[in-house]
Amino acid sequence: MSENLKAGEKVDFNIGRNLNPGIIKEKITEDKQVGGRVVHASEDNPQYLIEHENTGKIQSRHPEKVHQKEQESSGKSGMSK
């Protein structure tokens, strides 16, 4: 479960069976209107607003559907020739 994510962090999030790339926009802890519908959230039942990296659409997801991305390596191993 990922309940300590911050705005700007890159994540993968579930849509059905697929993992999708996104960026955390906000952690919601109270009811809020998003995209024409009300997202129900509280301190005990938060949700994240996530911007899909490919489509730009904003979606809400429960923390158990959001997975922090591992740091991408720069391709350098620190070894010299």
C-alpha positions as CSV (number, residue, x, y, z in Angstrom):
1,M,0.0,0.0,0.0
2,S,1.3,3.5,-0.9
3,E,-0.1,6.0,1.6
4,N,3.0,8.3,1.8
5,L,3.3,9.5,-1.7
6,K,3.8,13.2,-2.5
7,A,2.8,15.4,-5.3
8,G,5.2,15.1,-8.3
9,E,6.2,11.5,-7.6
10,K,6.1,9.1,-10.5
11,V,4.0,6.0,-9.9
12,D,2.3,3.1,-11.7
13,F,-1.4,2.6,-11.0
14,N,-3.9,0.0,-11.8
15,I,-6.7,0.4,-14.3
16,G,-8.3,-3.0,-14.5
17,R,-5.5,-5.6,-15.0
18,N,-3.1,-3.0,-16.5
19,L,-0.4,-0.9,-14.8
20,N,-0.2,2.6,-16.1
21,P,2.4,5.3,-15.6
22,G,1.3,8.5,-13.8
23,I,2.3,11.4,-11.6
24,I,0.8,12.1,-8.2
25,K,-1.0,15.4,-8.3
26,E,-2.6,15.4,-4.8
27,K,-3.6,13.2,-1.9
28,I,-7.3,13.7,-1.2
29,T,-8.6,13.4,2.4
30,E,-12.0,14.9,2.0
31,D,-14.8,14.7,-0.6
32,K,-13.9,16.6,-3.8
33,Q,-15.3,17.0,-7.3
34,V,-13.0,15.6,-9.9
35,G,-13.9,15.4,-13.6
36,G,-17.6,15.9,-13.1
37,R,-18.0,13.4,-10.3
38,V,-17.5,13.4,-6.5
39,V,-14.6,11.5,-5.1
40,H,-15.3,10.3,-1.6
41,A,-12.3,10.4,0.6
42,S,-11.3,10.9,4.3
43,E,-8.2,10.8,6.5
44,D,-9.0,7.1,7.1
45,N,-9.8,6.4,3.5
46,P,-7.7,8.7,1.3
47,Q,-7.4,8.7,-2.5
48,Y,-4.8,10.0,-4.9
49,L,-5.3,12.2,-7.9
50,I,-3.0,10.9,-10.6
51,E,-2.2,12.4,-14.0
52,H,-1.8,9.6,-16.6
53,E,1.6,10.2,-18.2
54,N,0.4,9.2,-21.7
55,T,-3.1,10.7,-21.9
56,G,-2.9,13.6,-19.4
57,K,-6.2,12.6,-17.9
58,I,-6.6,13.0,-14.1
59,Q,-7.9,10.0,-12.3
60,S,-8.5,9.1,-8.6
61,R,-7.2,5.8,-7.1
62,H,-7.2,4.2,-3.7
63,P,-3.7,3.8,-2.2
64,E,-3.7,0.0,-2.7
65,K,-4.0,0.6,-6.5
66,V,-0.9,2.9,-6.6
67,H,2.6,1.6,-6.7
68,Q,5.7,3.8,-6.3
69,K,8.1,3.5,-9.3
70,E,11.6,2.2,-8.6
71,Q,14.3,4.7,-9.2
72,E,15.4,4.5,-12.8
73,S,19.1,3.9,-13.2
74,S,21.2,6.3,-15.3
75,G,23.0,3.4,-17.0
76,K,26.2,4.1,-15.1
77,S,27.5,1.3,-12.9
78,G,30.2,3.4,-11.2
79,M,32.9,1.2,-12.6
80,S,35.7,2.7,-14.7
81,K,37.7,1.1,-17.4
